[in-house]
Amino acid sequence: MTTRISGLPRRCVFCGGQPLTVEDVFPLWLGDYLGREPAYRVFSAGIGGGQRRGFRGLSMTARARRVCRDCNSGWMSSLESEASALIKPLLNETLPIPLTGGSGGNLTLLARWAMKTALMIQCVQRGSAIPPTVYEHFYATQLPPPSPQCQMFLARHTKHGISDGATSIGWSVKGPPSSAGAFAYEGEMYGVTFWIANVVLQIIGYVPIVPAAGTFTLNYPSPYWGYVEQFWPAIAGITWPLSRPVLDDPGLIAFSRALRGMLPSGASPGVV
């Protein structure tokens, strides 16, 4: 993430422009729609017979001065306006909602909104799990990175107990060494999981440091395949609510932490 160096003012995390304005991490329409209290909460869950800190719930009114006026009132505002008509029915679950793939489908819109939100979440959490190049790519293309450098998954939550929250983690990986001793690939991985009431969104990304000499795949933690649907890269289509088991509170915490064990095929973990 962009930092202040030698007294110089920060610049926009997306385009590098100025002046900076205050941007809502979660849009105002979302907080108004859900009626969430503007308070941070720390949740704990019983793990291994004891209590340990789970995560810090995100306020619906969290804000950050990290984007410029042009981005804030331009493409970011347009994306929120477009996405609100899709997100509200997902939260409501009154009627089945067809989510369609393709460049003009609403799965692509959901992926764009999820990536934008994940990037803004980094601005209010300690440190940033997502490298600056991902911000640059999203600003230039208005799309998440393609597979396998980015994958997104959708799940459902019970809506009880833990209502809103987010976790972000980053870790390095190295691909298997070749006969010459060089790594086939080396890079940084990031995982962001955030949930709003019943909707759980998870973004997984890989940013190469050494360009891949060959193809690789990301190995998603197998215990959760029964709970999730992949929606980016956009598939043909899915129906919401998902016809899959629903994550309870302990399952949601475990789900958000499971990415630490996720590696590309043949890779070894580096320093988390």
Secondary structure, 3 states (H helix, E strand, C coil): CCCCCCCCCCCCCCCCCCCEEEEECCCHHHHHHHCCCCCCEEEEEEECCEEEEEEEECCCCCEEEEEEHHHHHCHHHHHHHHHHHHHHHHHHCCCCEEEECCCCCHHHHHHHHHHHHHHHHCCCCCCCCCCHHHHHHHHHHCCCCCCCCEEEEEEEECCCCCCEEEEEEEEEEECCECCCCCECCEEEEEEEEEEECCEEEEEEEEEEEECCCCCCCECCCHHHCCCCEEEECCCCEEEECCCCCCECHHHHHHHHHHHHHCCECCCEECCC
